[in-house]
Amino acid sequence: MNFQVALATDIGHRRRNEDRVGHWSTGQSWLLALADGMGGHPYGDRAAEGALQTLSDLFLRQARPELPMPGAFLKMAFQEAHRRLTTEAEEWRLKEHHCTTLVACVMQKGLLWWAHCGDSRLYLSRSGELVVRTRDHSLAERREELAARLKPGKNAPGHVLVSCLGGKHQPTVESGGPWSLAEGDRILLCSDGLWGPLAEAELLHDLHHGEMPAVVPALVKTALDAAASGSDNVTALGCLCQPGSPQVSWEPAPAALLVASPDTQFNTLPDPGPRPR
């Protein structure tokens, strides 16, 4: 099985783009990943970029040309990304930890594995019908469950994340798979700036109409138009499963990493000064 991959991002009505997205391949194993740096914390863009860098480093080192245990790899890579972010925050003496969401998947031997932390999502659809969607680590996702426990007159909490990478608490990392892929299946990784303004039915409908190089930027534009002046950073990575034998390669293909739109102003870490002896 081969894969057609396309990605797009837009800064929306924000001061900077803190989304990061990329995909990597050895010819027999594929890694897709998307991170959304948390805007309420300093250096969210650096956190998102660092998380993807960790995943790509580990993937390109361990996929030779396949990963021995893709599910275990994703769990390990997420924990390592969290560890590196917390270590960096301590080394650079950040007053607050820099944090990010993360969603990623591995495709290998016609199977799909995925993992996520936060509210960046993975969708897997077949013939326009939803097969898999990750469940956000947010209070909003638990709204119905919480509403049943609330006293009359109380409202369920809004969209507040309860887990992320880089924070002071151990992250919740959920994983799934392996799931058998079929010809025509479509996979979408996206930040909340895309799924937030769109009804799920509309998102799935648009995902299945056209080739990925046209579908993905069209989805981003639809989300931007729907959110109007309230739009967040919007980022999407789409993948179409196609027939054919994978290209055999023992050397990883060069990383394809879209760090942000061309006009993004990057947030750099401050100079921490001399290290204590």
C-alpha positions as CSV (number, residue, x, y, z in Angstrom):
1,M,0.0,0.0,0.0
2,N,1.2,3.5,-0.9
3,F,0.1,6.8,0.7
4,Q,-0.6,10.3,-0.8
5,V,0.1,12.9,1.9
6,A,-0.6,16.6,1.9
7,L,-0.4,19.3,4.6
8,A,-1.3,22.9,5.1
9,T,-1.4,25.5,7.9
10,D,-2.5,29.0,8.4
11,I,-1.9,31.5,11.2
12,G,-5.5,32.6,11.4
13,H,-6.3,35.6,13.5
14,R,-3.4,35.0,15.9
15,R,-0.1,36.8,16.5
16,R,2.0,33.7,15.7
17,N,1.5,30.2,14.4
18,E,2.2,27.7,17.2
19,D,1.2,24.6,15.2
20,R,3.8,22.2,13.8
21,V,3.2,19.3,11.4
22,G,5.4,16.8,9.5
23,H,5.7,13.4,8.0
24,W,8.6,11.0,7.5
25,S,9.1,7.7,5.7
26,T,11.6,4.9,5.2
27,G,9.6,3.5,2.3
28,Q,8.2,0.7,4.4
29,S,7.1,2.7,7.5
30,W,5.5,6.1,7.7
31,L,5.2,8.5,10.6
32,L,2.7,11.4,10.6
33,A,2.6,13.9,13.4
34,L,1.0,17.2,14.4
35,A,1.5,19.4,17.5
36,D,-0.3,22.5,18.7
37,G,1.7,24.6,21.0
38,M,-0.4,25.9,23.9
39,G,-0.9,29.7,23.5
40,G,-1.7,30.2,27.2
41,H,1.9,29.2,28.0
42,P,5.2,30.8,26.9
43,Y,7.0,29.4,23.9
44,G,4.3,27.1,22.7
45,D,5.7,27.1,19.3
46,R,9.0,25.8,20.6
47,A,7.2,23.1,22.6
48,A,5.4,21.9,19.4
49,E,8.5,22.0,17.3
50,G,10.5,20.1,20.0
51,A,7.9,17.4,20.3
52,L,7.9,16.8,16.5
53,Q,11.7,16.8,16.5
54,T,11.8,14.2,19.2
55,L,9.4,11.9,17.3
56,S,11.3,12.3,14.0
57,D,14.7,11.7,15.6
58,L,13.5,8.5,17.2
59,F,11.6,7.3,14.2
60,L,14.5,7.9,11.8
61,R,16.8,6.1,14.2
62,Q,14.6,3.0,14.9
63,A,12.8,2.4,11.6
64,R,15.3,0.2,9.8
65,P,13.3,0.1,7.6
66,E,10.3,-0.9,9.8
67,L,9.6,-0.3,13.5
68,P,9.7,-3.6,15.5
69,M,6.7,-2.5,17.7
70,P,4.9,0.6,16.3
71,G,2.5,0.9,19.2
72,A,5.2,0.7,21.8
73,F,7.3,3.1,19.8
74,L,4.6,5.8,19.9
75,K,4.1,5.5,23.7
76,M,7.8,5.7,24.3
77,A,8.3,8.6,21.9
78,F,5.5,10.7,23.5
79,Q,7.0,10.1,27.0
80,E,10.5,11.1,25.7
81,A,9.1,14.2,24.1
82,H,7.5,15.2,27.4
83,R,10.8,14.5,29.2
84,R,12.8,16.6,26.8
85,L,10.4,19.5,27.1
86,T,10.4,19.5,30.9
87,T,14.2,19.2,30.9
88,E,14.5,22.2,28.5
89,A,12.2,24.3,30.6
90,E,14.4,23.6,33.7
91,E,17.7,24.3,31.8
92,W,16.4,27.5,30.3
93,R,14.9,28.6,33.7
94,L,11.4,29.2,32.2
95,K,9.0,30.6,34.8
96,E,6.3,28.4,33.2
97,H,6.7,25.2,31.3
98,H,6.2,25.4,27.6
99,C,3.5,22.9,26.6
100,T,1.9,21.3,23.5
101,T,-0.6,18.8,22.3
102,L,0.5,16.0,20.1
103,V,-1.1,13.5,17.8
104,A,0.8,11.0,15.7
105,C,0.3,7.8,13.8
106,V,2.5,5.1,12.2
107,M,1.5,3.1,9.1
108,Q,3.3,-0.1,8.4
109,K,2.4,-3.4,6.6
110,G,-1.1,-2.1,5.8
111,L,-1.8,-1.4,9.5
112,L,-2.3,1.9,11.4
113,W,-1.3,2.7,15.0
114,W,-1.9,6.1,16.7
115,A,-1.4,8.0,19.9
116,H,-2.4,11.4,21.2
117,C,-2.2,13.8,24.1
118,G,-4.4,16.8,24.3
119,D,-7.0,18.0,21.7
120,S,-5.3,17.7,18.4
121,R,-7.2,14.9,16.6
122,L,-6.8,11.9,14.3
123,Y,-9.7,10.9,12.1
124,L,-9.8,7.7,10.1
125,S,-12.7,7.5,7.6
126,R,-13.8,4.9,5.0
127,S,-16.2,5.8,2.2
128,G,-17.0,9.0,4.0
129,E,-18.0,7.2,7.2
130,L,-16.1,7.8,10.5
131,V,-14.1,4.7,11.6
132,V,-11.9,6.1,14.3
133,R,-11.6,9.5,16.1
134,T,-9.3,10.3,19.0
135,R,-11.1,11.6,22.1
136,D,-9.8,14.9,23.4
137,H,-8.2,15.2,26.8
138,S,-10.4,18.1,27.7
139,L,-13.3,18.9,30.0
140,A,-15.5,19.6,27.0
141,E,-15.1,16.1,25.7
142,R,-16.3,14.8,29.1
143,R,-19.3,17.2,29.1
144,E,-22.0,14.6,29.0
145,E,-20.5,12.5,31.7
146,L,-19.9,15.5,33.9
147,A,-23.3,17.0,33.3
148,A,-24.9,13.9,34.8
149,R,-23.1,14.6,38.0
150,L,-23.7,18.3,38.3
151,K,-26.3,19.8,40.6
152,P,-29.3,21.4,38.9
153,G,-28.5,24.9,37.5
154,K,-24.8,24.2,37.1
155,N,-23.2,24.2,33.7
156,A,-20.6,21.7,32.5
157,P,-17.1,23.1,32.0
158,G,-16.0,24.5,28.7
159,H,-13.0,23.4,26.5
160,V,-10.2,23.2,29.0
161,L,-7.3,20.8,28.4
162,V,-6.6,18.3,31.2
163,S,-3.4,16.8,29.7
164,C,-0.5,18.0,27.5
165,L,3.2,17.4,26.9
166,G,5.7,19.6,28.7
167,G,3.6,20.4,31.8
168,K,4.5,19.8,35.4
169,H,2.2,16.7,35.6
170,Q,2.7,13.4,33.9
171,P,0.8,13.5,30.6
172,T,-2.1,11.1,29.7
173,V,-1.1,9.4,26.4
174,E,-3.8,7.3,24.8
175,S,-3.0,4.9,21.9
176,G,-4.8,2.6,19.5
177,G,-4.3,0.0,16.8
178,P,-3.3,-1.9,15.0
179,W,-6.2,-1.2,12.6
180,S,-6.3,-2.7,9.1
181,L,-6.2,-0.1,6.3
182,A,-8.1,-0.4,3.1
183,E,-7.7,1.2,-0.3
184,G,-9.4,4.6,-0.3
185,D,-9.2,5.1,3.5
186,R,-8.5,8.7,4.5
187,I,-6.6,9.8,7.6
188,L,-6.7,13.3,8.9
189,L,-4.5,14.8,11.7
190,C,-5.6,18.3,12.6
191,S,-5.4,21.0,15.3
192,D,-8.5,22.3,17.1
193,G,-8.4,25.3,14.9
194,L,-9.7,23.1,12.1
195,W,-12.2,20.7,13.8
196,G,-13.5,23.4,16.3
197,P,-15.5,25.5,13.8
198,L,-16.7,22.6,11.6
199,A,-19.4,20.1,12.1
200,E,-18.1,16.6,12.0
201,A,-20.4,15.6,9.1
202,E,-19.1,18.6,7.1
203,L,-15.5,17.7,7.9
204,L,-15.9,14.1,6.8
205,H,-17.8,15.0,3.6
206,D,-15.1,17.5,2.5
207,L,-12.3,15.0,3.4
208,H,-13.6,12.6,0.8
209,H,-14.1,14.9,-2.1
210,G,-11.0,15.3,-4.2
211,E,-7.3,14.5,-4.2
212,M,-5.4,15.2,-1.0
213,P,-3.3,18.1,-2.4
214,A,-6.6,20.0,-3.0
215,V,-8.6,18.6,-0.1
216,V,-6.3,19.6,2.7
217,P,-5.9,23.3,2.0
218,A,-9.6,23.5,1.2
219,L,-10.4,22.1,4.6
220,V,-8.1,24.8,6.2
221,K,-9.9,27.5,4.3
222,T,-13.3,26.3,5.2
223,A,-12.4,26.3,8.9
224,L,-10.9,29.8,8.6
225,D,-14.1,31.1,6.9
226,A,-16.3,29.4,9.5
227,A,-14.4,30.9,12.4
228,A,-14.0,34.3,10.7
229,S,-12.2,36.9,13.0
230,G,-12.1,34.3,15.8
231,S,-10.0,31.8,13.9
232,D,-7.2,30.0,15.7
233,N,-4.1,28.6,14.0
234,V,-5.4,26.0,11.6
235,T,-3.3,23.0,10.5
236,A,-4.2,19.8,8.8
237,L,-2.3,16.7,7.5
238,G,-4.2,14.4,5.2
239,C,-3.3,10.9,4.0
240,L,-5.0,8.8,1.3
241,C,-4.4,5.0,1.2
242,Q,-3.7,3.9,-2.3
243,P,-2.9,0.5,-3.9
244,G,0.6,-0.5,-4.7
245,S,3.8,-1.9,-3.2
246,P,5.7,0.3,-0.8
247,Q,9.1,1.6,-2.0
248,V,11.9,-0.5,-0.4
249,S,14.5,1.7,1.3
250,W,16.9,1.2,4.1
251,E,17.7,4.9,4.4
252,P,15.0,7.2,5.8
253,A,13.6,9.8,3.4
254,P,14.4,13.4,4.2
255,A,12.1,14.9,6.8
256,A,9.1,16.8,5.5
257,L,8.4,19.3,8.3
258,L,6.1,22.3,7.9
259,V,7.0,24.5,10.8
260,A,4.6,27.3,10.1
261,S,3.3,29.7,7.4
262,P,6.0,31.9,5.8
263,D,5.0,35.0,7.7
264,T,5.3,33.4,11.1
265,Q,7.3,35.2,13.8
266,F,9.0,32.6,15.8
267,N,9.2,32.6,19.6
268,T,12.7,32.0,20.8
269,L,13.8,31.0,24.2
270,P,15.6,33.7,26.3
271,D,19.2,33.6,27.1
272,P,19.4,31.8,30.5
273,G,22.7,33.3,31.4
274,P,25.7,31.5,32.8
275,R,25.0,27.9,34.0
276,P,25.6,27.4,37.8
277,R,28.9,25.6,38.5
